Amino acid sequence: MSLPAIVLAAGRGERMRPLTDTCPKPLLAVQGQPLLAWHVQALVRAGFDRLVINTAWLGHEITSFFDTKRLPDKRCQLSNTNPFDASFSDEQTDFGGALETAGGIARALPLLGAHHPPQPSDAFWVVAADVFVPGFAFTQASVDRFLASDALAHLWLVPNPAHNPKGDFGIGPSGLALNLPTPEIDTDTPLPRFTYSTIGLYRAALFAEPWCDIPHGNPGGVKAPLAPLLRRAMDAGRVSAELYHGTWTDVGTPERLAQLNTP
């Protein structure tokens, strides 16, 4: 079963200013091509050719980037990829700005083909457009394992970078993601915390009751972060995780971008 994917591209990129004053962060070039293109190419090469891209700040530039490469049969193509279908969730036009991660995903559920109420097979990839992870493999084997489980989400975590030394979540011996307290709260926590890579497999059910109270399709444009939903599901034992050791960079500052582009 080939799942759709949502590439999160709606952020303003405040820490990247002034670069993002005139260019949306997902289109900033890393090693010769836009950040967004790295994800698109990896997904499509792996056979995941149904994409949804949510946009807000300067979103018209993202849609134009794809439009200039649109094939006569209405499919998009980027260099070094197979043809694929792309849909856009324009949060700027619909609501005047970005809806945060959970709000944006909830808004895009109809484009992702999710039913209402959600079915167990309603699942999709999620990846943020502003991370550089050139070696990550989006695999059907990962999808099959996820769909065979009862997890609402499966997360890829990474060793903590310098800008997030305390991490986000832990991984238990059974492979469950753990909502661990911070070291300041519990100095006796035996398990380490890792940083969420922003790559994961999700079921649409996570964005419905009892985990999320946003109506299907988020018609009201509710702004909501993702972490509280994940933490609720982790506390119920419904989120799994694994550690990714490959190259990963959160391209959050001009300095990090410059480092990636330095030969």
C-alpha positions as a Python dict, from the first residue, in 0.01 Angstrom:
ca = {
    (1, 'M'): (0, 0, 0),
    (2, 'S'): (163, 324, -113),
    (3, 'L'): (87, 601, 131),
    (4, 'P'): (57, 973, 60),
    (5, 'A'): (294, 1216, 228),
    (6, 'I'): (255, 1567, 362),
    (7, 'V'): (558, 1794, 343),
    (8, 'L'): (525, 2074, 598),
    (9, 'A'): (625, 2399, 430),
    (10, 'A'): (409, 2668, 591),
    (11, 'G'): (649, 2819, 844),
    (12, 'R'): (764, 3180, 837),
    (13, 'G'): (1128, 3100, 912),
    (14, 'E'): (1177, 3389, 1154),
    (15, 'R'): (1524, 3274, 1262),
    (16, 'M'): (1631, 3262, 897),
    (17, 'R'): (1558, 3629, 832),
    (18, 'P'): (1652, 3824, 627),
    (19, 'L'): (1688, 3528, 388),
    (20, 'T'): (1322, 3433, 432),
    (21, 'D'): (1191, 3787, 384),
    (22, 'T'): (1186, 3725, 10),
    (23, 'C'): (1220, 3346, -20),
    (24, 'P'): (1016, 3082, 164),
    (25, 'K'): (1241, 2870, 381),
    (26, 'P'): (1164, 2542, 194),
    (27, 'L'): (1307, 2695, -125),
    (28, 'L'): (1640, 2797, 26),
    (29, 'A'): (1912, 2612, -160),
    (30, 'V'): (2118, 2343, 11),
    (31, 'Q'): (2399, 2188, -192),
    (32, 'G'): (2254, 2298, -522),
    (33, 'Q'): (1879, 2255, -484),
    (34, 'P'): (1592, 2371, -261),
    (35, 'L'): (1545, 2198, 72),
    (36, 'L'): (1197, 2094, -37),
    (37, 'A'): (1331, 1916, -345),
    (38, 'W'): (1544, 1678, -137),
    (39, 'H'): (1233, 1537, 32),
    (40, 'V'): (1027, 1526, -285),
    (41, 'Q'): (1296, 1334, -469),
    (42, 'A'): (1347, 1084, -185),
    (43, 'L'): (975, 1017, -148),
    (44, 'V'): (908, 978, -519),
    (45, 'R'): (1212, 758, -581),
    (46, 'A'): (1079, 529, -308),
    (47, 'G'): (738, 507, -479),
    (48, 'F'): (546, 749, -258),
    (49, 'D'): (419, 971, -538),
    (50, 'R'): (109, 1131, -383),
    (51, 'L'): (221, 1449, -208),
    (52, 'V'): (45, 1722, -17),
    (53, 'I'): (240, 2039, 59),
    (54, 'N'): (99, 2288, 306),
    (55, 'T'): (198, 2649, 252),
    (56, 'A'): (150, 2991, 410),
    (57, 'W'): (430, 3249, 403),
    (58, 'L'): (518, 3322, 37),
    (59, 'G'): (332, 3005, -50),
    (60, 'H'): (270, 3123, -406),
    (61, 'E'): (643, 3087, -470),
    (62, 'I'): (628, 2721, -368),
    (63, 'T'): (333, 2646, -593),
    (64, 'S'): (501, 2838, -876),
    (65, 'F'): (817, 2630, -830),
    (66, 'F'): (612, 2321, -904),
    (67, 'D'): (400, 2483, -1176),
    (68, 'T'): (704, 2566, -1387),
    (69, 'K'): (786, 2194, -1394),
    (70, 'R'): (433, 2064, -1452),
    (71, 'L'): (388, 1803, -1722),
    (72, 'P'): (106, 1815, -1978),
    (73, 'D'): (-70, 1530, -1798),
    (74, 'K'): (-93, 1749, -1484),
    (75, 'R'): (173, 1559, -1293),
    (76, 'C'): (477, 1733, -1152),
    (77, 'Q'): (837, 1645, -1210),
    (78, 'L'): (1158, 1762, -1050),
    (79, 'S'): (1502, 1673, -1174),
    (80, 'N'): (1607, 1317, -1095),
    (81, 'T'): (1256, 1203, -998),
    (82, 'N'): (973, 1008, -1148),
    (83, 'P'): (642, 1185, -1213),
    (84, 'F'): (423, 1249, -909),
    (85, 'D'): (99, 1417, -808),
    (86, 'A'): (113, 1722, -582),
    (87, 'S'): (-170, 1900, -400),
    (88, 'F'): (-141, 2218, -195),
    (89, 'S'): (-306, 2322, 129),
    (90, 'D'): (-290, 2703, 122),
    (91, 'E'): (-325, 2816, 482),
    (92, 'Q'): (-238, 3177, 400),
    (93, 'T'): (-525, 3219, 154),
    (94, 'D'): (-772, 3023, 364),
    (95, 'F'): (-691, 3160, 710),
    (96, 'G'): (-434, 3439, 679),
    (97, 'G'): (-138, 3242, 809),
    (98, 'A'): (10, 2911, 918),
    (99, 'L'): (-195, 2681, 1141),
    (100, 'E'): (102, 2520, 1324),
    (101, 'T'): (181, 2153, 1273),
    (102, 'A'): (-128, 1973, 1408),
    (103, 'G'): (-360, 2239, 1272),
    (104, 'G'): (-198, 2218, 931),
    (105, 'I'): (-210, 1839, 916),
    (106, 'A'): (-574, 1837, 1029),
    (107, 'R'): (-656, 2086, 754),
    (108, 'A'): (-487, 1864, 494),
    (109, 'L'): (-660, 1537, 594),
    (110, 'P'): (-911, 1545, 304),
    (111, 'L'): (-626, 1599, 57),
    (112, 'L'): (-447, 1303, 214),
    (113, 'G'): (-750, 1085, 145),
    (114, 'A'): (-842, 1035, 511),
    (115, 'H'): (-1197, 924, 583),
    (116, 'H'): (-1433, 1075, 838),
    (117, 'P'): (-1441, 904, 1080),
    (118, 'P'): (-1084, 782, 1017),
    (119, 'Q'): (-1014, 421, 927),
    (120, 'P'): (-708, 223, 1046),
    (121, 'S'): (-564, 233, 694),
    (122, 'D'): (-580, 615, 680),
    (123, 'A'): (-208, 678, 722),
    (124, 'F'): (58, 902, 570),
    (125, 'W'): (418, 1017, 591),
    (126, 'V'): (496, 1352, 755),
    (127, 'V'): (822, 1539, 701),
    (128, 'A'): (913, 1901, 763),
    (129, 'A'): (1057, 2081, 462),
    (130, 'D'): (1322, 2261, 668),
    (131, 'V'): (1538, 1966, 768),
    (132, 'F'): (1824, 1832, 559),
    (133, 'V'): (1843, 1454, 576),
    (134, 'P'): (1980, 1336, 240),
    (135, 'G'): (2028, 971, 335),
    (136, 'F'): (1690, 896, 490),
    (137, 'A'): (1506, 606, 324),
    (138, 'F'): (1127, 622, 301),
    (139, 'T'): (1054, 250, 270),
    (140, 'Q'): (752, 32, 212),
    (141, 'A'): (883, -202, 481),
    (142, 'S'): (847, 78, 737),
    (143, 'V'): (492, 139, 617),
    (144, 'D'): (404, -231, 642),
    (145, 'R'): (535, -256, 998),
    (146, 'F'): (349, 56, 1098),
    (147, 'L'): (17, -56, 950),
    (148, 'A'): (53, -396, 1117),
    (149, 'S'): (85, -226, 1457),
    (150, 'D'): (-172, -38, 1663),
    (151, 'A'): (49, 272, 1683),
    (152, 'L'): (-98, 611, 1599),
    (153, 'A'): (246, 738, 1501),
    (154, 'H'): (596, 609, 1442),
    (155, 'L'): (873, 865, 1486),
    (156, 'W'): (1233, 880, 1377),
    (157, 'L'): (1445, 1042, 1648),
    (158, 'V'): (1804, 1165, 1616),
    (159, 'P'): (2090, 1228, 1861),
    (160, 'N'): (2048, 1568, 2018),
    (161, 'P'): (2206, 1854, 1823),
    (162, 'A'): (2379, 2141, 1997),
    (163, 'H'): (2073, 2364, 1971),
    (164, 'N'): (1847, 2106, 2145),
    (165, 'P'): (2071, 1935, 2401),
    (166, 'K'): (1785, 1816, 2626),
    (167, 'G'): (1603, 1636, 2347),
    (168, 'D'): (1230, 1572, 2308),
    (169, 'F'): (1133, 1208, 2364),
    (170, 'G'): (1277, 877, 2476),
    (171, 'I'): (1266, 524, 2335),
    (172, 'G'): (1170, 233, 2557),
    (173, 'P'): (1313, -119, 2536),
    (174, 'S'): (1004, -234, 2343),
    (175, 'G'): (1039, 42, 2084),
    (176, 'L'): (768, 266, 2225),
    (177, 'A'): (827, 639, 2223),
    (178, 'L'): (836, 776, 2576),
    (179, 'N'): (712, 1107, 2709),
    (180, 'L'): (1005, 1141, 2947),
    (181, 'P'): (1036, 1425, 3199),
    (182, 'T'): (1321, 1667, 3151),
    (183, 'P'): (1634, 1611, 3362),
    (184, 'E'): (1547, 1919, 3569),
    (185, 'I'): (1219, 1757, 3673),
    (186, 'D'): (1344, 1401, 3726),
    (187, 'T'): (1718, 1361, 3769),
    (188, 'D'): (1678, 984, 3813),
    (189, 'T'): (1535, 914, 3466),
    (190, 'P'): (1754, 628, 3338),
    (191, 'L'): (1673, 661, 2969),
    (192, 'P'): (1815, 929, 2738),
    (193, 'R'): (1603, 1173, 2544),
    (194, 'F'): (1644, 1226, 2171),
    (195, 'T'): (1533, 1493, 1925),
    (196, 'Y'): (1236, 1442, 1695),
    (197, 'S'): (1366, 1449, 1338),
    (198, 'T'): (1027, 1577, 1207),
    (199, 'I'): (996, 1256, 1003),
    (200, 'G'): (722, 1012, 1093),
    (201, 'L'): (439, 786, 990),
    (202, 'Y'): (99, 890, 1121),
    (203, 'R'): (-256, 763, 1131),
    (204, 'A'): (-536, 1010, 1072),
    (205, 'A'): (-694, 881, 1394),
    (206, 'L'): (-436, 1081, 1593),
    (207, 'F'): (-606, 1397, 1464),
    (208, 'A'): (-949, 1292, 1591),
    (209, 'E'): (-1107, 1237, 1933),
    (210, 'P'): (-990, 1150, 2194),
    (211, 'W'): (-643, 1272, 2097),
    (212, 'C'): (-741, 1587, 1909),
    (213, 'D'): (-1057, 1799, 1918),
    (214, 'I'): (-1009, 1972, 1581),
    (215, 'P'): (-1294, 1886, 1340),
    (216, 'H'): (-1203, 1683, 1032),
    (217, 'G'): (-1045, 1912, 774),
    (218, 'N'): (-1005, 2193, 1030),
    (219, 'P'): (-1271, 2413, 866),
    (220, 'G'): (-1228, 2682, 1131),
    (221, 'G'): (-854, 2713, 1087),
    (222, 'V'): (-763, 2614, 1443),
    (223, 'K'): (-395, 2667, 1521),
    (224, 'A'): (-249, 2378, 1720),
    (225, 'P'): (95, 2228, 1786),
    (226, 'L'): (171, 1860, 1735),
    (227, 'A'): (365, 1775, 2052),
    (228, 'P'): (63, 1767, 2291),
    (229, 'L'): (-113, 1510, 2069),
    (230, 'L'): (199, 1295, 2056),
    (231, 'R'): (250, 1313, 2430),
    (232, 'R'): (-109, 1204, 2499),
    (233, 'A'): (-68, 910, 2263),
    (234, 'M'): (274, 822, 2412),
    (235, 'D'): (125, 811, 2761),
    (236, 'A'): (-127, 558, 2625),
    (237, 'G'): (148, 348, 2463),
    (238, 'R'): (34, 430, 2109),
    (239, 'V'): (351, 585, 1960),
    (240, 'S'): (658, 390, 1849),
    (241, 'A'): (1002, 524, 1761),
    (242, 'E'): (1347, 438, 1633),
    (243, 'L'): (1681, 618, 1629),
    (244, 'Y'): (1822, 751, 1302),
    (245, 'H'): (2201, 795, 1292),
    (246, 'G'): (2243, 942, 942),
    (247, 'T'): (2315, 1301, 846),
    (248, 'W'): (2042, 1528, 980),
    (249, 'T'): (2035, 1907, 1015),
    (250, 'D'): (1757, 2135, 1127),
    (251, 'V'): (1828, 2426, 889),
    (252, 'G'): (1706, 2680, 1140),
    (253, 'T'): (1959, 2961, 1110),
    (254, 'P'): (2161, 3129, 834),
    (255, 'E'): (2475, 2993, 1000),
    (256, 'R'): (2360, 2631, 971),
    (257, 'L'): (2261, 2690, 610),
    (258, 'A'): (2603, 2838, 535),
    (259, 'Q'): (2777, 2539, 695),
    (260, 'L'): (2583, 2297, 475),
    (261, 'N'): (2680, 2494, 167),
    (262, 'T'): (3049, 2521, 254),
    (263, 'P'): (3255, 2279, 40),
}
